């Protein structure tokens, strides 16, 4: 089941990438994603995964507020270094799936490597474009 869910997500993403968007809005903050296009993952880990970062400090509360249940399939959009991807993986358990969706292949490669190291086989990744979807 997990494999089929990830395959379906990959197929949908492939179809999405094949058809140009009918309309695209201009970003209100051009360049906001520039630092994520070719990130130094180690530097982002050092910046994102530290106790001095408020989001990192409150990760348990944030996870609880998501009210994830075992067996669910969830997407972590813009996962960065994968802090929440890994937490979501534990919350949905082996019967669930987590799909990390990001514009940075380097972040996704990092997430895949850490998932393998930690034996989190329910994590998949999906590289996407940063353009709006409307």
DRENLO-67240 format. One record per atom (N, C-alpha, C): x, y, z. Coordinates in pm, 1 decimal. Layout:
@xx:X yy:Y zz:Z
...
END
This chain:
@xx:82.5 yy:-119.3 zz:0.0
@xx:0.0 yy:0.0 zz:0.0
@xx:87.1 yy:126.0 zz:0.0
@xx:191.8 yy:125.8 zz:81.2
@xx:280.1 yy:241.2 zz:91.0
@xx:342.6 yy:271.9 zz:-44.3
@xx:386.6 yy:167.1 zz:-113.0
@xx:449.7 yy:186.3 zz:-243.2
@xx:350.5 yy:245.8 zz:-342.2
@xx:226.0 yy:197.2 zz:-340.7
@xx:125.4 yy:249.0 zz:-432.7
@xx:95.2 yy:395.7 zz:-405.5
@xx:89.9 yy:433.7 zz:-279.1
@xx:63.3 yy:573.5 zz:-244.8
@xx:174.2 yy:663.2 zz:-296.5
@xx:298.8 yy:622.5 zz:-276.3
@xx:411.7 yy:702.4 zz:-323.6
@xx:415.5 yy:706.5 zz:-476.4
@xx:382.5 yy:595.2 zz:-540.5
@xx:378.7 yy:593.0 zz:-686.6
@xx:270.5 yy:685.2 zz:-739.7
@xx:153.4 yy:684.7 zz:-674.3
@xx:44.8 yy:772.8 zz:-716.0
@xx:87.4 yy:918.8 zz:-703.9
@xx:150.7 yy:953.1 zz:-592.3
@xx:197.1 yy:1090.7 zz:-573.3
@xx:297.9 yy:1128.2 zz:-681.1
@xx:388.3 yy:1037.9 zz:-712.7
@xx:488.7 yy:1065.1 zz:-815.5
@xx:423.2 yy:1081.9 zz:-952.6
@xx:324.2 yy:998.9 zz:-983.3
@xx:254.1 yy:1009.4 zz:-1111.9
@xx:179.8 yy:1141.7 zz:-1123.0
@xx:111.2 yy:1180.8 zz:-1016.5
@xx:39.0 yy:1307.4 zz:-1017.9
@xx:134.9 yy:1424.5 zz:-1035.8
@xx:247.8 yy:1417.3 zz:-967.7
@xx:347.0 yy:1524.7 zz:-981.1
@xx:401.8 yy:1530.0 zz:-1123.2
@xx:423.8 yy:1415.1 zz:-1182.9
@xx:473.4 yy:1411.1 zz:-1319.8
@xx:372.6 yy:1473.3 zz:-1415.7
@xx:244.9 yy:1439.6 zz:-1399.1
@xx:141.3 yy:1499.8 zz:-1482.7
@xx:136.7 yy:1650.4 zz:-1464.2
@xx:147.0 yy:1693.8 zz:-1340.0
@xx:144.7 yy:1836.3 zz:-1309.7
@xx:257.3 yy:1908.8 zz:-1383.4
@xx:374.5 yy:1848.7 zz:-1385.8
@xx:490.2 yy:1913.1 zz:-1447.7
@xx:480.9 yy:1914.0 zz:-1600.4
@xx:397.2 yy:1827.6 zz:-1657.4
@xx:386.3 yy:1819.4 zz:-1801.9
@xx:299.5 yy:1930.0 zz:-1862.3
@xx:209.5 yy:1988.0 zz:-1783.1
@xx:116.8 yy:2087.0 zz:-1835.4
@xx:149.4 yy:2224.5 zz:-1779.7
@xx:167.9 yy:2323.7 zz:-1865.6
@xx:198.0 yy:2458.8 zz:-1816.2
@xx:78.8 yy:2514.0 zz:-1738.6
@xx:108.1 yy:2596.3 zz:-1643.2
@xx:3.5 yy:2657.9 zz:-1563.5
@xx:-71.7 yy:2758.9 zz:-1648.5
@xx:-202.2 yy:2764.3 zz:-1629.0
@xx:-283.9 yy:2856.1 zz:-1707.0
@xx:-259.2 yy:3000.5 zz:-1667.4
@xx:-238.4 yy:3022.4 zz:-1539.5
@xx:-207.8 yy:3158.3 zz:-1495.6
@xx:-106.0 yy:3149.3 zz:-1383.3
@xx:-19.4 yy:3246.4 zz:-1378.6
@xx:79.8 yy:3249.6 zz:-1272.5
@xx:84.3 yy:3389.4 zz:-1215.8
@xx:76.5 yy:3393.6 zz:-1084.0
@xx:86.7 yy:3521.6 zz:-1017.3
@xx:233.5 yy:3552.8 zz:-992.9
@xx:265.7 yy:3679.2 zz:-992.7
@xx:401.7 yy:3718.9 zz:-958.5
@xx:415.5 yy:3712.5 zz:-807.1
@xx:531.3 yy:3673.5 zz:-763.1
@xx:557.8 yy:3664.3 zz:-620.7
@xx:555.4 yy:3802.9 zz:-557.5
@xx:498.7 yy:3810.8 zz:-438.6
@xx:502.8 yy:3937.7 zz:-366.0
@xx:639.5 yy:3958.6 zz:-303.0
@xx:719.2 yy:3850.8 zz:-296.8
@xx:855.5 yy:3859.2 zz:-244.9
@xx:949.0 yy:3786.6 zz:-341.4
@xx:976.7 yy:3846.2 zz:-455.9
@xx:1067.8 yy:3780.8 zz:-551.0
@xx:1200.0 yy:3745.5 zz:-483.7
@xx:1247.9 yy:3626.1 zz:-512.3
@xx:1375.7 yy:3582.4 zz:-457.2
@xx:1367.9 yy:3520.7 zz:-318.9
@xx:1246.2 yy:3509.8 zz:-262.0
@xx:1233.0 yy:3458.1 zz:-126.4
@xx:1289.2 yy:3316.1 zz:-113.0
@xx:1287.0 yy:3238.2 zz:-221.1
@xx:1336.0 yy:3100.6 zz:-215.7
@xx:1479.2 yy:3083.8 zz:-266.0
@xx:1545.8 yy:3192.0 zz:-299.1
@xx:1679.4 yy:3182.3 zz:-357.1
@xx:1777.1 yy:3101.9 zz:-271.6
@xx:1773.0 yy:3120.1 zz:-141.3
@xx:1869.2 yy:3050.3 zz:-54.4
@xx:1841.5 yy:2900.6 zz:-45.2
@xx:1723.1 yy:2858.3 zz:-93.1
@xx:1688.0 yy:2716.9 zz:-86.8
@xx:1715.0 yy:2643.3 zz:-217.4
@xx:1753.0 yy:2715.1 zz:-321.5
@xx:1776.2 yy:2650.6 zz:-451.2
@xx:1899.4 yy:2560.4 zz:-448.4
@xx:2005.7 yy:2606.5 zz:-385.9
@xx:2129.2 yy:2528.7 zz:-377.5
@xx:2184.3 yy:2542.1 zz:-234.9
@xx:2112.0 yy:2487.0 zz:-137.9
@xx:2149.1 yy:2510.2 zz:1.5
@xx:2270.4 yy:2429.5 zz:46.2
@xx:2341.2 yy:2484.8 zz:142.9
@xx:2442.5 yy:2409.4 zz:214.8
@xx:2365.8 yy:2342.6 zz:329.1
@xx:2332.8 yy:2217.1 zz:311.9
@xx:2244.6 yy:2147.8 zz:405.3
@xx:2300.9 yy:2147.6 zz:546.7
@xx:2430.8 yy:2128.0 zz:559.6
@xx:2491.8 yy:2126.0 zz:693.2
@xx:2467.1 yy:2258.0 zz:766.2
@xx:2481.4 yy:2369.2 zz:695.0
@xx:2456.1 yy:2499.8 zz:757.4
@xx:2310.0 yy:2514.6 zz:799.6
@xx:2218.2 yy:2464.2 zz:716.6
@xx:2076.5 yy:2472.8 zz:752.2
@xx:2043.8 yy:2383.2 zz:871.5
@xx:2104.8 yy:2265.7 zz:879.8
@xx:2084.6 yy:2178.8 zz:996.2
@xx:2130.7 yy:2251.8 zz:1121.3
@xx:2247.4 yy:2313.8 zz:1114.1
@xx:2300.4 yy:2387.8 zz:1229.1
@xx:2211.1 yy:2505.9 zz:1266.9
@xx:2142.0 yy:2562.8 zz:1169.3
@xx:2055.8 yy:2678.1 zz:1194.6
@xx:1914.1 yy:2637.4 zz:1235.4
@xx:1860.9 yy:2530.6 zz:1174.3
@xx:1722.4 yy:2489.6 zz:1198.7
@xx:1705.6 yy:2395.8 zz:1317.8
@xx:1801.7 yy:2307.8 zz:1339.8
@xx:1783.9 yy:2202.1 zz:1439.1
@xx:1862.1 yy:2230.7 zz:1566.4
@xx:1831.6 yy:2345.3 zz:1626.3
@xx:1898.4 yy:2386.8 zz:1750.2
@xx:1794.6 yy:2438.2 zz:1849.9
@xx:1827.0 yy:2421.5 zz:1976.0
@xx:1734.3 yy:2462.0 zz:2082.3
@xx:1705.0 yy:2611.9 zz:2082.5
@xx:1792.8 yy:2692.3 zz:2026.4
@xx:1769.0 yy:2836.9 zz:2025.3
@xx:1662.8 yy:2877.9 zz:1922.5
@xx:1621.5 yy:2787.0 zz:1837.8
@xx:1518.0 yy:2817.4 zz:1737.6
@xx:1381.1 yy:2784.2 zz:1797.0
@xx:1292.4 yy:2881.2 zz:1795.8
@xx:1161.0 yy:2866.5 zz:1859.5
@xx:1081.2 yy:2748.7 zz:1803.0
@xx:1079.4 yy:2735.1 zz:1672.7
@xx:1004.8 yy:2624.4 zz:1612.0
@xx:1060.6 yy:2490.5 zz:1658.7
@xx:1191.3 yy:2478.7 zz:1666.5
@xx:1253.4 yy:2354.6 zz:1712.4
@xx:1216.1 yy:2328.2 zz:1858.0
@xx:1216.9 yy:2431.6 zz:1939.4
@xx:1180.5 yy:2416.5 zz:2080.4
@xx:1037.8 yy:2369.6 zz:2100.0
@xx:949.1 yy:2409.9 zz:2011.2
@xx:806.6 yy:2377.4 zz:2025.4
@xx:761.7 yy:2267.0 zz:1931.4
@xx:855.1 yy:2189.3 zz:1880.8
@xx:821.3 yy:2086.7 zz:1782.0
@xx:722.8 yy:1983.3 zz:1836.6
@xx:735.2 yy:1948.4 zz:1962.4
@xx:642.3 yy:1852.2 zz:2022.0
@xx:500.1 yy:1905.5 zz:2026.3
@xx:485.6 yy:2031.5 zz:2063.9
@xx:353.4 yy:2094.6 zz:2067.5
@xx:295.2 yy:2107.4 zz:1926.8
@xx:380.3 yy:2142.5 zz:1832.7
@xx:335.7 yy:2156.3 zz:1693.4
@xx:288.4 yy:2021.4 zz:1641.5
@xx:364.5 yy:1917.2 zz:1668.7
@xx:327.0 yy:1782.9 zz:1625.5
@xx:193.3 yy:1742.3 zz:1687.6
@xx:177.5 yy:1768.7 zz:1814.5
@xx:52.3 yy:1733.8 zz:1883.2
@xx:-66.5 yy:1806.8 zz:1819.7
@xx:-47.8 yy:1934.0 zz:1785.2
@xx:-155.0 yy:2013.5 zz:1724.3
@xx:-195.3 yy:1958.4 zz:1587.5
@xx:-104.1 yy:1889.3 zz:1519.9
@xx:-136.4 yy:1830.2 zz:1388.9
@xx:-230.6 yy:1711.4 zz:1402.4
@xx:-236.6 yy:1652.6 zz:1520.4
@xx:-327.7 yy:1541.6 zz:1550.0
@xx:-316.5 yy:1428.3 zz:1446.9
@xx:-194.7 yy:1392.2 zz:1414.1
@xx:-173.1 yy:1283.6 zz:1318.1
@xx:-207.7 yy:1150.2 zz:1382.3
@xx:-259.7 yy:1061.1 zz:1299.8
@xx:-300.6 yy:929.6 zz:1346.5
@xx:-223.5 yy:821.0 zz:1271.4
@xx:-199.6 yy:708.1 zz:1337.9
@xx:-133.3 yy:597.4 zz:1269.4
@xx:-209.1 yy:559.8 zz:1142.3
@xx:-133.7 yy:533.2 zz:1036.9
@xx:-192.6 yy:491.6 zz:910.6
@xx:-221.8 yy:605.0 zz:813.4
@xx:-213.4 yy:728.9 zz:858.1
@xx:-241.3 yy:841.2 zz:768.8
@xx:-126.6 yy:861.8 zz:669.8
@xx:-159.7 yy:924.5 zz:557.8
@xx:-59.6 yy:970.5 zz:462.2
@xx:-60.1 yy:1122.1 zz:468.8
@xx:55.8 yy:1180.5 zz:493.2
@xx:65.8 yy:1325.9 zz:506.7
@xx:179.8 yy:1378.5 zz:420.6
@xx:170.5 yy:1505.0 zz:386.3
@xx:277.2 yy:1570.4 zz:311.0
@xx:340.9 yy:1677.5 zz:398.8
@xx:470.7 yy:1682.9 zz:396.0
@xx:544.9 yy:1789.2 zz:463.2
@xx:593.5 yy:1881.4 zz:351.6
@xx:525.1 yy:1994.6 zz:336.1
@xx:554.9 yy:2086.6 zz:227.2
@xx:663.9 yy:2184.1 zz:271.7
@xx:773.0 yy:2186.0 zz:197.7
@xx:885.7 yy:2271.0 zz:235.3
@xx:953.3 yy:2221.5 zz:361.4
@xx:991.0 yy:2094.2 zz:365.7
@xx:1043.4 yy:2034.9 zz:488.7
@xx:1182.0 yy:2080.3 zz:530.1
@xx:1254.4 yy:2147.9 zz:439.6
@xx:1389.6 yy:2189.3 zz:476.6
@xx:1473.6 yy:2068.1 zz:513.2
@xx:1526.4 yy:2067.6 zz:633.2
@xx:1613.5 yy:1958.9 zz:677.3
@xx:1537.0 yy:1834.9 zz:721.7
@xx:1406.1 yy:1844.0 zz:730.9
@xx:1325.0 yy:1726.3 zz:761.4
@xx:1291.4 yy:1705.0 zz:907.7
@xx:1302.0 yy:1807.4 zz:989.3
@xx:1269.4 yy:1792.9 zz:1131.4
@xx:1129.6 yy:1733.3 zz:1147.7
@xx:1032.3 yy:1796.9 zz:1084.5
@xx:895.2 yy:1751.3 zz:1100.3
@xx:866.1 yy:1626.0 zz:1018.5
@xx:936.7 yy:1607.9 zz:908.2
@xx:920.1 yy:1485.7 zz:829.8
@xx:945.6 yy:1364.8 zz:919.2
@xx:1053.3 yy:1369.2 zz:995.0
@xx:1088.7 yy:1257.2 zz:1082.7
@xx:987.5 yy:1240.1 zz:1195.2
@xx:940.8 yy:1351.4 zz:1251.0
@xx:839.7 yy:1343.3 zz:1356.6
@xx:707.7 yy:1290.1 zz:1301.7
@xx:668.6 yy:1337.7 zz:1183.1
@xx:545.4 yy:1289.3 zz:1119.9
@xx:555.8 yy:1138.9 zz:1094.7
@xx:673.3 yy:1093.6 zz:1051.7
@xx:695.4 yy:952.0 zz:1023.8
@xx:665.9 yy:867.0 zz:1146.6
@xx:715.4 yy:908.8 zz:1260.1
@xx:690.1 yy:834.8 zz:1384.1
@xx:542.4 yy:838.7 zz:1420.9
@xx:477.9 yy:953.7 zz:1399.9
@xx:337.4 yy:970.1 zz:1438.2
@xx:243.8 yy:883.3 zz:1354.4
@xx:269.7 yy:872.0 zz:1224.2
@xx:180.4 yy:792.8 zz:1139.2
@xx:218.1 yy:645.2 zz:1138.6
@xx:334.8 yy:614.1 zz:1190.0
@xx:376.0 yy:475.1 zz:1204.9
@xx:405.8 yy:404.9 zz:1073.8
@xx:437.2 yy:276.9 zz:1086.3
@xx:476.1 yy:197.4 zz:969.4
@xx:364.1 yy:179.7 zz:868.2
@xx:240.7 yy:193.4 zz:910.9
@xx:128.1 yy:179.0 zz:818.6
@xx:96.7 yy:310.1 zz:747.0
@xx:155.2 yy:420.4 zz:790.8
@xx:132.5 yy:550.7 zz:729.2
@xx:245.6 yy:588.2 zz:635.7
@xx:231.7 yy:703.8 zz:574.0
@xx:332.9 yy:754.1 zz:480.9
@xx:351.6 yy:903.4 zz:500.5
@xx:473.5 yy:948.4 zz:478.5
@xx:504.1 yy:1091.2 zz:480.0
@xx:574.7 yy:1122.8 zz:349.4
@xx:525.2 yy:1224.2 zz:280.4
@xx:587.5 yy:1266.6 zz:155.8
@xx:646.3 yy:1405.9 zz:178.7
@xx:777.2 yy:1415.9 zz:171.2
@xx:846.8 yy:1543.1 zz:185.8
@xx:852.2 yy:1608.7 zz:47.9
@xx:793.3 yy:1728.1 zz:36.4
@xx:783.9 yy:1797.8 zz:-91.7
@xx:864.2 yy:1926.7 zz:-83.1
@xx:964.9 yy:1940.8 zz:-167.3
@xx:1051.1 yy:2058.8 zz:-159.4
@xx:1101.6 yy:2097.7 zz:-297.2
@xx:1151.5 yy:2220.5 zz:-308.2
@xx:1211.2 yy:2269.6 zz:-433.2
@xx:1360.3 yy:2239.6 zz:-439.0
@xx:1416.7 yy:2188.2 zz:-329.4
@xx:1560.4 yy:2163.0 zz:-321.4
@xx:1590.7 yy:2013.9 zz:-319.1
@xx:1656.3 yy:1966.2 zz:-423.3
@xx:1696.4 yy:1826.3 zz:-427.4
@xx:1794.4 yy:1794.7 zz:-314.4
@xx:1878.5 yy:1890.6 zz:-279.0
@xx:1974.9 yy:1866.8 zz:-170.9
@xx:1903.7 yy:1839.4 zz:-37.7
@xx:1798.9 yy:1915.7 zz:-8.3
@xx:1723.0 yy:1889.7 zz:114.0
@xx:1658.1 yy:1751.2 zz:106.7
@xx:1600.7 yy:1718.4 zz:-7.2
@xx:1534.1 yy:1588.7 zz:-20.8
@xx:1633.6 yy:1473.9 zz:-10.5
@xx:1751.1 yy:1489.9 zz:-68.8
@xx:1855.5 yy:1387.2 zz:-55.7
@xx:1895.1 yy:1369.2 zz:90.4
@xx:1906.1 yy:1480.1 zz:162.8
@xx:1939.1 yy:1474.7 zz:305.8
@xx:1829.9 yy:1399.5 zz:382.7
@xx:1705.6 yy:1431.9 zz:354.1
@xx:1593.3 yy:1366.6 zz:422.3
@xx:1595.0 yy:1216.6 zz:394.3
@xx:1618.0 yy:1178.6 zz:269.7
@xx:1624.6 yy:1035.9 zz:234.8
@xx:1737.7 yy:965.4 zz:308.8
@xx:1853.4 yy:1029.6 zz:316.9
@xx:1969.2 yy:968.8 zz:384.4
@xx:1941.5 yy:949.0 zz:533.2
@xx:1886.3 yy:1050.9 zz:598.1
@xx:1856.5 yy:1040.0 zz:741.7
@xx:1747.8 yy:935.1 zz:764.9
@xx:1647.5 yy:931.7 zz:677.2
@xx:1540.7 yy:831.4 zz:690.2
@xx:1598.8 yy:690.3 zz:682.6
@xx:1689.4 yy:668.4 zz:587.1
@xx:1753.3 yy:536.8 zz:576.4
@xx:1831.3 yy:503.8 zz:703.7
@xx:1909.6 yy:602.4 zz:752.2
@xx:1989.9 yy:580.3 zz:873.4
@xx:1902.1 yy:544.3 zz:992.0
@xx:1785.3 yy:606.5 zz:1001.1
@xx:1696.7 yy:585.5 zz:1115.0
@xx:1593.3 yy:475.5 zz:1090.9
@xx:1598.8 yy:412.5 zz:974.3
@xx:1506.0 yy:304.0 zz:944.2
@xx:1361.9 yy:349.8 zz:925.0
@xx:1343.9 yy:473.5 zz:883.7
@xx:1209.7 yy:526.9 zz:861.6
@xx:1171.5 yy:501.3 zz:715.3
@xx:1116.3 yy:383.8 zz:690.4
@xx:1085.9 yy:340.1 zz:554.4
@xx:955.7 yy:398.8 zz:500.2
@xx:884.1 yy:472.9 zz:580.1
@xx:756.8 yy:530.8 zz:534.8
@xx:772.2 yy:674.4 zz:485.0
@xx:894.5 yy:718.6 zz:461.8
@xx:920.7 yy:854.3 zz:412.2
@xx:958.0 yy:847.9 zz:264.6
@xx:889.2 yy:926.9 zz:183.6
@xx:921.6 yy:942.9 zz:42.5
@xx:946.5 yy:1090.9 zz:15.6
@xx:1007.0 yy:1122.1 zz:-95.9
@xx:1034.0 yy:1262.0 zz:-129.2
@xx:979.4 yy:1294.0 zz:-267.3
@xx:950.0 yy:1421.7 zz:-287.7
@xx:897.6 yy:1468.0 zz:-415.4
@xx:954.5 yy:1606.6 zz:-443.9
@xx:1031.6 yy:1617.1 zz:-550.5
@xx:1088.7 yy:1744.1 zz:-592.8
@xx:982.3 yy:1820.8 zz:-671.4
@xx:961.6 yy:1947.3 zz:-637.5
@xx:859.3 yy:2025.1 zz:-707.3
@xx:917.2 yy:2158.5 zz:-753.5
@xx:835.6 yy:2230.1 zz:-829.2
@xx:873.1 yy:2364.5 zz:-873.1
@xx:824.0 yy:2464.5 zz:-769.8
@xx:878.6 yy:2583.2 zz:-771.8
@xx:835.5 yy:2684.2 zz:-675.9
@xx:724.7 yy:2774.0 zz:-729.6
@xx:680.0 yy:2748.4 zz:-850.8
@xx:575.5 yy:2831.9 zz:-911.0
@xx:441.2 yy:2803.6 zz:-844.7
@xx:350.7 yy:2901.6 zz:-844.2
@xx:218.1 yy:2880.2 zz:-786.1
@xx:140.3 yy:2774.8 zz:-864.7
@xx:44.4 yy:2714.5 zz:-799.1
@xx:-31.8 yy:2606.5 zz:-861.1
@xx:-169.2 yy:2650.4 zz:-907.3
@xx:-202.5 yy:2778.8 zz:-896.6
@xx:-336.7 yy:2820.3 zz:-936.5
@xx:-346.9 yy:2848.0 zz:-1083.3
END
